[in-house]
Amino acid sequence: MKAFRVAGHNPIALMYSKIFASAVAVCFCLSPLHAHGPGHFHTGDDEEDHSGHVHEEVSASGKSFKSLDHSHESSRWWGASLSTGWESRHVHYGVDETGNYGAYTTEVSLWVKNFIFSVWSGFGTGNDFEEWNFTAAYNLEVGSVFFIPGYTFRYIPSEEDSHGEEGEEEHHDEGHDEDHHDDDQGHEVGHSGHSHAGHSHNVYNNELFFVLGTTAIPYVTPSMAFVWNLNDTPGAFLEFRVEGDIPVYKDVVSLQPYALLGLNFGYNTNDYYGWNNFQFGIEATWKVNRIVSLFAGVNYSIAMTALSDIDQGNVVWANTGVSLKY
């Protein structure tokens, strides 16, 4: 998800080189498996909904869990999709991880029966953000209730680069101010990533999750999602979400509004457990044909106590892209 800046190089050229590299990676992933990261299905796409409903992830970042829709292709036992686009900021559980310029994101997913696999990647456009998510999940349905347990391996190379730079700085400053060093010893010890005013990510994260929801209400899907970071215990996040899928023009144009409430249980910070953020947004989808869809949306996250404690404020961002499904 990142575009690295190099002195003497054209930033636009660097951005397109990143996009090309991501496209090559997607083609590589398509041949073996077409995986999908836990919670990285595009939010307005009907490619993986359930009877017209979209089941999304806990994240504000556009990553979303979705149940599978086999209703229109009951004879098929597998399917694949590719979603790629740009977001003006990459926001993860209310935390702005890119700042200005945003990120270019791509996700390749495959479903086989009730199994879901995906690979999601993001590269910053004009910043050094980069992230890869590898996800496996299983879709269970009982009547109108769906339950999706799964696992995500989250790899953030940019945190490794940042950690290396911080290590060099610490080594350089060692012995300069022993008292100041002692005061900071307990802050983010054991993390191999940089902090965002108290918020930190490991370079590697192993996360378990589950999503529970219902499709009993026409055009509306209420759900809850829980994520547990095994590499940073306690490190959990709980989200309650309501989302809609409203047809505007036949089955060609539709709107997907949503609202969510996030609760922090050590995922963003260990200093406060409870209110994290309230977020809402809307996305419009134009189904060009049975394979190609275009989408664009706007999102707003209101920081609550947990985010305020790490100096993360309110965030507004837009996203746009194209998705293909088979």
Secondary structure, DSSP 8 states (H G I E B T S, - for coil): ------TTS-HHHHHHHHHHHHHHHHHHHHTTT----TT-S-TT-GGG-BTTB----S-TTS--------TT-TT-SEEEEEEEEEESS-EETTEESS-TT-EEEEEEEEEETTEEEEEEEEEESSS--EEEEEEEEE-EEETTEEEEEEEEEEE-HHHHHHHHHHHHHHHHHTTT-HHHHHHHTTTTTT--S-EETTEE--SEEEEEEEEEEE--STTEEEEEEEEEETTSSS-EEEEEEEEE-EEEETTTEEEEEEEEEEEEEBSS-SS--EEEEEEEEEEEEEE-SSSEEEEEEEEEEEE-HHHHHTT---EEEEEEEEEEE-
